[in-house]
Amino acid sequence: MSSINQNKRTILVIEDDKSISNFICTALQSGGYIPLTASDGEQAKQMLASHGPDLILLDLGLPDMDGIEIIKWVREWSSVPIIVVSARGREADKVDALDFGADDYITKPFGLSELTARIRTALRHADRTSGSGAPGGETVTVGDLSIDIGKRRVMLGEREIRFTAIEYKIVSLLAKQVGRVLTYDYIIKEIWGPYASSDNQILRVNMANIRRKLEENPAEPKYIVTELGVGYRMLEK
Ligand code: CA
């Protein structure tokens, strides 16, 4: 491989639909990535073990196994980012995929800019978490909003926003993983512990209060959006 490729990231595309796979590979190449392909689960496992890609794009509907099996298998030994490519209307599948350790999902049909934005976010997050551990005094900035994780201080422009302890925990959890969708169950377990009821009501009430404090128009949030049937995502700006 030429030295020009030494800084390029490799991305394994696990997809049995040839036309979708080709479309994604062309997009990856023009985005400066090196695409690898696998058209079924067994081939994917071989490619993963032999190439150690920097990121995985995974179709859940594979001919020989459920894509969820791939996620479980990879997560036993690797934290490589996994973005699930899924069909519209399969919210339950997306939630399963995220809860088993996928980093994000993208819904077919999608545009190239959306795909490459998701890839950049996932790679950046992987770089951050594989670095020197917990980012102590990190400040997350999204537009006019800045969340100082070290000082536990949230500013909107010049104005400090006061949250309850629970509200702050939710905001900082989303901020630490800015750009990623967090499922309702994941947030509930992180905030209220593993024995909390998985009823979303308490989370929804807190999110409504957060948005009232944070958003100009809480019905059209700019900072924390709802991924319908899946969870919440703090948008990157
Ligand atoms: Ca498929």
py3Dmol code that shows the C-alpha trace and the ligand (Angstrom):
import py3Dmol

protein = """\
ATOM      1  CA  MET A   1       0.000   0.000   0.000  1.00  0.00           C
ATOM      2  CA  SER A   2       1.432   3.416  -0.901  1.00  0.00           C
ATOM      3  CA  SER A   3       2.466   5.845   1.805  1.00  0.00           C
ATOM      4  CA  ILE A   4      -0.275   8.215   0.674  1.00  0.00           C
ATOM      5  CA  ASN A   5      -2.734   5.854   2.288  1.00  0.00           C
ATOM      6  CA  GLN A   6      -1.025   5.702   5.634  1.00  0.00           C
ATOM      7  CA  ASN A   7      -3.305   8.280   7.260  1.00  0.00           C
ATOM      8  CA  LYS A   8      -6.474   7.092   5.607  1.00  0.00           C
ATOM      9  CA  ARG A   9      -9.052   5.256   7.676  1.00  0.00           C
ATOM     10  CA  THR A  10     -10.439   1.924   6.561  1.00  0.00           C
ATOM     11  CA  ILE A  11     -14.163   1.320   6.763  1.00  0.00           C
ATOM     12  CA  LEU A  12     -15.740  -2.118   6.459  1.00  0.00           C
ATOM     13  CA  VAL A  13     -19.094  -2.012   4.664  1.00  0.00           C
ATOM     14  CA  ILE A  14     -21.167  -5.067   5.626  1.00  0.00           C
ATOM     15  CA  GLU A  15     -24.065  -5.073   3.177  1.00  0.00           C
ATOM     16  CA  ASP A  16     -25.558  -7.767   0.940  1.00  0.00           C
ATOM     17  CA  ASP A  17     -27.269  -5.343  -1.454  1.00  0.00           C
ATOM     18  CA  LYS A  18     -24.654  -4.766  -4.157  1.00  0.00           C
ATOM     19  CA  SER A  19     -26.045  -1.445  -5.366  1.00  0.00           C
ATOM     20  CA  ILE A  20     -26.153   0.050  -1.853  1.00  0.00           C
ATOM     21  CA  SER A  21     -22.688  -1.307  -1.126  1.00  0.00           C
ATOM     22  CA  ASN A  22     -21.292   0.221  -4.326  1.00  0.00           C
ATOM     23  CA  PHE A  23     -22.966   3.545  -3.596  1.00  0.00           C
ATOM     24  CA  ILE A  24     -21.495   3.658  -0.091  1.00  0.00           C
ATOM     25  CA  CYS A  25     -18.007   2.612  -1.264  1.00  0.00           C
ATOM     26  CA  THR A  26     -17.908   5.320  -3.924  1.00  0.00           C
ATOM     27  CA  ALA A  27     -18.943   7.868  -1.311  1.00  0.00           C
ATOM     28  CA  LEU A  28     -16.294   6.640   1.127  1.00  0.00           C
ATOM     29  CA  GLN A  29     -13.574   6.787  -1.493  1.00  0.00           C
ATOM     30  CA  SER A  30     -14.428  10.349  -2.439  1.00  0.00           C
ATOM     31  CA  GLY A  31     -14.513  11.210   1.270  1.00  0.00           C
ATOM     32  CA  GLY A  32     -10.905  10.040   1.635  1.00  0.00           C
ATOM     33  CA  TYR A  33     -11.595   6.673   3.265  1.00  0.00           C
ATOM     34  CA  ILE A  34     -10.557   3.190   2.194  1.00  0.00           C
ATOM     35  CA  PRO A  35     -13.636   0.983   1.871  1.00  0.00           C
ATOM     36  CA  LEU A  36     -13.601  -2.773   2.418  1.00  0.00           C
ATOM     37  CA  THR A  37     -16.664  -4.889   1.751  1.00  0.00           C
ATOM     38  CA  ALA A  38     -18.355  -8.018   3.067  1.00  0.00           C
ATOM     39  CA  SER A  39     -21.668  -9.312   1.740  1.00  0.00           C
ATOM     40  CA  ASP A  40     -22.586 -11.663   4.581  1.00  0.00           C
ATOM     41  CA  GLY A  41     -21.881 -12.241   8.253  1.00  0.00           C
ATOM     42  CA  GLU A  42     -19.247 -14.943   7.891  1.00  0.00           C
ATOM     43  CA  GLN A  43     -17.258 -12.899   5.410  1.00  0.00           C
ATOM     44  CA  ALA A  44     -17.629  -9.889   7.705  1.00  0.00           C
ATOM     45  CA  LYS A  45     -16.101 -11.780  10.621  1.00  0.00           C
ATOM     46  CA  GLN A  46     -13.143 -12.828   8.454  1.00  0.00           C
ATOM     47  CA  MET A  47     -12.610  -9.279   7.215  1.00  0.00           C
ATOM     48  CA  LEU A  48     -12.849  -7.883  10.744  1.00  0.00           C
ATOM     49  CA  ALA A  49     -10.329 -10.330  12.108  1.00  0.00           C
ATOM     50  CA  SER A  50      -7.871  -9.883   9.235  1.00  0.00           C
ATOM     51  CA  HIS A  51      -8.134  -6.135   8.536  1.00  0.00           C
ATOM     52  CA  GLY A  52      -9.068  -4.488  11.835  1.00  0.00           C
ATOM     53  CA  PRO A  53     -10.988  -1.614  10.177  1.00  0.00           C
ATOM     54  CA  ASP A  54     -11.351   1.802  11.849  1.00  0.00           C
ATOM     55  CA  LEU A  55     -15.132   1.783  11.512  1.00  0.00           C
ATOM     56  CA  ILE A  56     -17.938  -0.599  10.525  1.00  0.00           C
ATOM     57  CA  LEU A  57     -21.032   0.256   8.499  1.00  0.00           C
ATOM     58  CA  LEU A  58     -23.457  -2.569   9.162  1.00  0.00           C
ATOM     59  CA  ASP A  59     -26.671  -3.606   7.444  1.00  0.00           C
ATOM     60  CA  LEU A  60     -28.806  -5.499   9.962  1.00  0.00           C
ATOM     61  CA  GLY A  61     -30.530  -7.712   7.391  1.00  0.00           C
ATOM     62  CA  LEU A  62     -27.795 -10.084   6.239  1.00  0.00           C
ATOM     63  CA  PRO A  63     -28.453 -13.351   4.359  1.00  0.00           C
ATOM     64  CA  ASP A  64     -26.752 -15.674   6.874  1.00  0.00           C
ATOM     65  CA  MET A  65     -27.241 -13.939  10.217  1.00  0.00           C
ATOM     66  CA  ASP A  66     -28.835 -11.024  12.010  1.00  0.00           C
ATOM     67  CA  GLY A  67     -26.535  -7.989  12.046  1.00  0.00           C
ATOM     68  CA  ILE A  68     -27.100  -7.798  15.817  1.00  0.00           C
ATOM     69  CA  GLU A  69     -24.999 -10.992  16.063  1.00  0.00           C
ATOM     70  CA  ILE A  70     -22.110  -9.143  14.442  1.00  0.00           C
ATOM     71  CA  ILE A  71     -22.427  -6.320  16.977  1.00  0.00           C
ATOM     72  CA  LYS A  72     -22.370  -8.773  19.903  1.00  0.00           C
ATOM     73  CA  TRP A  73     -19.421 -10.639  18.420  1.00  0.00           C
ATOM     74  CA  VAL A  74     -17.380  -7.466  17.813  1.00  0.00           C
ATOM     75  CA  ARG A  75     -18.162  -5.985  21.219  1.00  0.00           C
ATOM     76  CA  GLU A  76     -16.648  -8.989  22.980  1.00  0.00           C
ATOM     77  CA  TRP A  77     -13.216  -7.779  21.960  1.00  0.00           C
ATOM     78  CA  SER A  78     -13.352  -4.386  20.241  1.00  0.00           C
ATOM     79  CA  SER A  79     -14.721  -0.884  20.684  1.00  0.00           C
ATOM     80  CA  VAL A  80     -14.404  -0.057  16.966  1.00  0.00           C
ATOM     81  CA  PRO A  81     -17.260   2.315  16.035  1.00  0.00           C
ATOM     82  CA  ILE A  82     -20.261   0.602  14.430  1.00  0.00           C
ATOM     83  CA  ILE A  83     -22.855   2.556  12.461  1.00  0.00           C
ATOM     84  CA  VAL A  84     -25.954   0.562  11.602  1.00  0.00           C
ATOM     85  CA  VAL A  85     -27.539   1.109   8.201  1.00  0.00           C
ATOM     86  CA  SER A  86     -31.198   0.328   8.652  1.00  0.00           C
ATOM     87  CA  ALA A  87     -34.520   0.476   6.875  1.00  0.00           C
ATOM     88  CA  ARG A  88     -37.078   3.096   7.762  1.00  0.00           C
ATOM     89  CA  GLY A  89     -39.680   2.146  10.338  1.00  0.00           C
ATOM     90  CA  ARG A  90     -37.511  -0.400  12.167  1.00  0.00           C
ATOM     91  CA  GLU A  91     -37.149   1.611  15.367  1.00  0.00           C
ATOM     92  CA  ALA A  92     -37.056  -1.487  17.590  1.00  0.00           C
ATOM     93  CA  ASP A  93     -34.102  -2.845  15.590  1.00  0.00           C
ATOM     94  CA  LYS A  94     -32.248   0.441  15.974  1.00  0.00           C
ATOM     95  CA  VAL A  95     -32.805   0.464  19.742  1.00  0.00           C
ATOM     96  CA  ASP A  96     -31.559  -3.151  19.992  1.00  0.00           C
ATOM     97  CA  ALA A  97     -28.512  -2.330  17.889  1.00  0.00           C
ATOM     98  CA  LEU A  98     -27.635   0.697  20.047  1.00  0.00           C
ATOM     99  CA  ASP A  99     -28.218  -1.181  23.282  1.00  0.00           C
ATOM    100  CA  PHE A 100     -25.937  -4.007  22.115  1.00  0.00           C
ATOM    101  CA  GLY A 101     -23.174  -1.501  21.440  1.00  0.00           C
ATOM    102  CA  ALA A 102     -23.654   0.099  18.024  1.00  0.00           C
ATOM    103  CA  ASP A 103     -22.599   3.763  18.091  1.00  0.00           C
ATOM    104  CA  ASP A 104     -25.157   5.228  15.745  1.00  0.00           C
ATOM    105  CA  TYR A 105     -27.507   4.405  12.914  1.00  0.00           C
ATOM    106  CA  ILE A 106     -28.402   5.902   9.593  1.00  0.00           C
ATOM    107  CA  THR A 107     -31.716   5.278   7.882  1.00  0.00           C
ATOM    108  CA  LYS A 108     -32.045   4.284   4.219  1.00  0.00           C
ATOM    109  CA  PRO A 109     -32.285   6.149   1.942  1.00  0.00           C
ATOM    110  CA  PHE A 110     -29.651   8.639   3.069  1.00  0.00           C
ATOM    111  CA  GLY A 111     -27.513  11.316   1.449  1.00  0.00           C
ATOM    112  CA  LEU A 112     -23.747  11.313   1.178  1.00  0.00           C
ATOM    113  CA  SER A 113     -23.260  14.337   3.415  1.00  0.00           C
ATOM    114  CA  GLU A 114     -25.349  12.725   6.153  1.00  0.00           C
ATOM    115  CA  LEU A 115     -23.316   9.527   5.898  1.00  0.00           C
ATOM    116  CA  THR A 116     -19.920  11.227   6.048  1.00  0.00           C
ATOM    117  CA  ALA A 117     -21.045  13.478   8.922  1.00  0.00           C
ATOM    118  CA  ARG A 118     -22.046  10.409  10.951  1.00  0.00           C
ATOM    119  CA  ILE A 119     -18.732   8.721  10.163  1.00  0.00           C
ATOM    120  CA  ARG A 120     -16.723  11.786  11.233  1.00  0.00           C
ATOM    121  CA  THR A 121     -18.643  11.991  14.513  1.00  0.00           C
ATOM    122  CA  ALA A 122     -18.157   8.298  15.288  1.00  0.00           C
ATOM    123  CA  LEU A 123     -14.434   8.399  14.469  1.00  0.00           C
ATOM    124  CA  ARG A 124     -13.901  11.567  16.494  1.00  0.00           C
ATOM    125  CA  HIS A 125     -15.684  10.035  19.458  1.00  0.00           C
ATOM    126  CA  ALA A 126     -13.607   6.860  19.172  1.00  0.00           C
ATOM    127  CA  ASP A 127     -10.390   8.929  19.081  1.00  0.00           C
ATOM    128  CA  ARG A 128     -11.502  10.829  22.151  1.00  0.00           C
ATOM    129  CA  THR A 129     -12.383   7.774  24.228  1.00  0.00           C
ATOM    130  CA  SER A 130      -9.321   5.770  23.214  1.00  0.00           C
ATOM    131  CA  GLY A 131      -7.035   8.624  24.278  1.00  0.00           C
ATOM    132  CA  SER A 132      -5.862   9.389  27.798  1.00  0.00           C
ATOM    133  CA  GLY A 133      -9.085   8.362  29.492  1.00  0.00           C
ATOM    134  CA  ALA A 134     -11.754  10.628  30.949  1.00  0.00           C
ATOM    135  CA  PRO A 135     -11.605  14.198  29.651  1.00  0.00           C
ATOM    136  CA  GLY A 136     -11.476  16.075  32.956  1.00  0.00           C
ATOM    137  CA  GLY A 137     -11.950  19.768  32.252  1.00  0.00           C
ATOM    138  CA  GLU A 138     -13.635  19.434  28.903  1.00  0.00           C
ATOM    139  CA  THR A 139     -16.061  22.043  27.654  1.00  0.00           C
ATOM    140  CA  VAL A 140     -18.586  21.042  25.019  1.00  0.00           C
ATOM    141  CA  THR A 141     -19.750  23.866  22.793  1.00  0.00           C
ATOM    142  CA  VAL A 142     -22.783  23.695  20.522  1.00  0.00           C
ATOM    143  CA  GLY A 143     -23.697  27.015  18.904  1.00  0.00           C
ATOM    144  CA  ASP A 144     -24.382  29.465  21.764  1.00  0.00           C
ATOM    145  CA  LEU A 145     -24.524  26.678  24.303  1.00  0.00           C
ATOM    146  CA  SER A 146     -21.463  25.683  26.291  1.00  0.00           C
ATOM    147  CA  ILE A 147     -21.296  22.958  28.911  1.00  0.00           C
ATOM    148  CA  ASP A 148     -18.233  23.050  31.158  1.00  0.00           C
ATOM    149  CA  ILE A 149     -18.075  19.464  32.395  1.00  0.00           C
ATOM    150  CA  GLY A 150     -15.308  20.170  34.930  1.00  0.00           C
ATOM    151  CA  LYS A 151     -17.058  23.157  36.528  1.00  0.00           C
ATOM    152  CA  ARG A 152     -20.575  21.741  36.007  1.00  0.00           C
ATOM    153  CA  ARG A 153     -21.608  25.031  34.462  1.00  0.00           C
ATOM    154  CA  VAL A 154     -23.929  25.566  31.508  1.00  0.00           C
ATOM    155  CA  MET A 155     -23.936  28.869  29.636  1.00  0.00           C
ATOM    156  CA  LEU A 156     -26.281  29.967  26.889  1.00  0.00           C
ATOM    157  CA  GLY A 157     -24.533  32.957  25.352  1.00  0.00           C
ATOM    158  CA  GLU A 158     -23.768  35.211  28.342  1.00  0.00           C
ATOM    159  CA  ARG A 159     -26.436  33.713  30.542  1.00  0.00           C
ATOM    160  CA  GLU A 160     -25.880  30.860  32.997  1.00  0.00           C
ATOM    161  CA  ILE A 161     -28.607  28.230  32.977  1.00  0.00           C
ATOM    162  CA  ARG A 162     -29.558  26.594  36.250  1.00  0.00           C
ATOM    163  CA  PHE A 163     -30.638  22.987  36.132  1.00  0.00           C
ATOM    164  CA  THR A 164     -31.748  20.578  38.827  1.00  0.00           C
ATOM    165  CA  ALA A 165     -29.184  17.852  39.611  1.00  0.00           C
ATOM    166  CA  ILE A 166     -31.056  15.314  37.468  1.00  0.00           C
ATOM    167  CA  GLU A 167     -31.501  17.754  34.580  1.00  0.00           C
ATOM    168  CA  TYR A 168     -27.790  18.564  34.666  1.00  0.00           C
ATOM    169  CA  LYS A 169     -26.886  14.869  34.636  1.00  0.00           C
ATOM    170  CA  ILE A 170     -29.001  14.350  31.526  1.00  0.00           C
ATOM    171  CA  VAL A 171     -27.571  17.406  29.741  1.00  0.00           C
ATOM    172  CA  SER A 172     -23.965  16.502  30.558  1.00  0.00           C
ATOM    173  CA  LEU A 173     -24.501  12.856  29.546  1.00  0.00           C
ATOM    174  CA  LEU A 174     -25.732  13.995  26.128  1.00  0.00           C
ATOM    175  CA  ALA A 175     -22.950  16.613  25.902  1.00  0.00           C
ATOM    176  CA  LYS A 176     -20.192  14.099  26.625  1.00  0.00           C
ATOM    177  CA  GLN A 177     -21.440  12.093  23.646  1.00  0.00           C
ATOM    178  CA  VAL A 178     -22.413  15.040  21.492  1.00  0.00           C
ATOM    179  CA  GLY A 179     -23.584  14.023  18.034  1.00  0.00           C
ATOM    180  CA  ARG A 180     -24.545  10.521  19.138  1.00  0.00           C
ATOM    181  CA  VAL A 181     -28.023   9.208  19.749  1.00  0.00           C
ATOM    182  CA  LEU A 182     -28.516   7.820  23.272  1.00  0.00           C
ATOM    183  CA  THR A 183     -31.428   5.439  23.769  1.00  0.00           C
ATOM    184  CA  TYR A 184     -34.098   6.094  26.402  1.00  0.00           C
ATOM    185  CA  ASP A 185     -33.054   2.946  28.281  1.00  0.00           C
ATOM    186  CA  TYR A 186     -29.395   3.914  28.252  1.00  0.00           C
ATOM    187  CA  ILE A 187     -30.121   7.390  29.635  1.00  0.00           C
ATOM    188  CA  ILE A 188     -32.480   6.024  32.295  1.00  0.00           C
ATOM    189  CA  LYS A 189     -29.897   3.448  33.453  1.00  0.00           C
ATOM    190  CA  GLU A 190     -27.105   6.035  33.525  1.00  0.00           C
ATOM    191  CA  ILE A 191     -29.141   8.557  35.501  1.00  0.00           C
ATOM    192  CA  TRP A 192     -31.419   6.473  37.697  1.00  0.00           C
ATOM    193  CA  GLY A 193     -29.423   3.229  37.895  1.00  0.00           C
ATOM    194  CA  PRO A 194     -29.884  -0.311  36.564  1.00  0.00           C
ATOM    195  CA  TYR A 195     -33.001  -1.035  38.602  1.00  0.00           C
ATOM    196  CA  ALA A 196     -34.942   1.996  37.425  1.00  0.00           C
ATOM    197  CA  SER A 197     -38.221   1.401  35.679  1.00  0.00           C
ATOM    198  CA  SER A 198     -37.757   1.616  31.925  1.00  0.00           C
ATOM    199  CA  ASP A 199     -40.868   3.770  31.741  1.00  0.00           C
ATOM    200  CA  ASN A 200     -39.872   6.897  29.804  1.00  0.00           C
ATOM    201  CA  GLN A 201     -42.297   9.206  31.585  1.00  0.00           C
ATOM    202  CA  ILE A 202     -39.838  10.622  34.132  1.00  0.00           C
ATOM    203  CA  LEU A 203     -37.236  11.176  31.419  1.00  0.00           C
ATOM    204  CA  ARG A 204     -39.783  12.947  29.199  1.00  0.00           C
ATOM    205  CA  VAL A 205     -40.806  15.253  32.045  1.00  0.00           C
ATOM    206  CA  ASN A 206     -37.169  16.155  32.739  1.00  0.00           C
ATOM    207  CA  MET A 207     -36.463  16.683  29.045  1.00  0.00           C
ATOM    208  CA  ALA A 208     -39.459  19.039  28.776  1.00  0.00           C
ATOM    209  CA  ASN A 209     -38.013  21.101  31.650  1.00  0.00           C
ATOM    210  CA  ILE A 210     -34.533  21.069  30.119  1.00  0.00           C
ATOM    211  CA  ARG A 211     -35.891  22.293  26.807  1.00  0.00           C
ATOM    212  CA  ARG A 212     -37.893  25.061  28.466  1.00  0.00           C
ATOM    213  CA  LYS A 213     -34.653  26.380  29.939  1.00  0.00           C
ATOM    214  CA  LEU A 214     -32.475  25.735  26.907  1.00  0.00           C
ATOM    215  CA  GLU A 215     -34.455  26.169  23.763  1.00  0.00           C
ATOM    216  CA  GLU A 216     -35.874  29.322  22.253  1.00  0.00           C
ATOM    217  CA  ASN A 217     -38.750  27.232  20.932  1.00  0.00           C
ATOM    218  CA  PRO A 218     -39.030  23.963  22.921  1.00  0.00           C
ATOM    219  CA  ALA A 219     -41.295  22.501  20.221  1.00  0.00           C
ATOM    220  CA  GLU A 220     -38.497  22.857  17.660  1.00  0.00           C
ATOM    221  CA  PRO A 221     -35.347  22.141  19.642  1.00  0.00           C
ATOM    222  CA  LYS A 222     -31.994  23.295  18.261  1.00  0.00           C
ATOM    223  CA  TYR A 223     -29.745  21.602  20.797  1.00  0.00           C
ATOM    224  CA  ILE A 224     -31.297  18.321  21.927  1.00  0.00           C
ATOM    225  CA  VAL A 225     -33.469  16.575  19.343  1.00  0.00           C
ATOM    226  CA  THR A 226     -35.765  13.591  19.750  1.00  0.00           C
ATOM    227  CA  GLU A 227     -35.005  10.536  17.611  1.00  0.00           C
ATOM    228  CA  LEU A 228     -38.544   9.228  17.456  1.00  0.00           C
ATOM    229  CA  GLY A 229     -38.969   5.873  19.176  1.00  0.00           C
ATOM    230  CA  VAL A 230     -35.230   5.658  19.870  1.00  0.00           C
ATOM    231  CA  GLY A 231     -33.858   8.365  22.173  1.00  0.00           C
ATOM    232  CA  TYR A 232     -32.236  11.798  22.268  1.00  0.00           C
ATOM    233  CA  ARG A 233     -29.270  13.335  20.493  1.00  0.00           C
ATOM    234  CA  MET A 234     -27.402  16.570  21.226  1.00  0.00           C
ATOM    235  CA  LEU A 235     -26.648  18.017  17.828  1.00  0.00           C
ATOM    236  CA  GLU A 236     -23.128  19.016  16.816  1.00  0.00           C
ATOM    237  CA  LYS A 237     -22.729  22.458  15.336  1.00  0.00           C
TER     238      LYS A 237
END
"""
ligand_1 = """\
1
CA
Ca -29.733 -6.515 3.582
"""
view = py3Dmol.view(width=600, height=400)
view.addModel(protein, "pdb")
view.setStyle({"model": 0}, {"cartoon": {"style": "trace"}})
view.addModel(ligand_1, "xyz")
view.setStyle({"model": 1}, {"stick": {}})
view.zoomTo()
view.show()
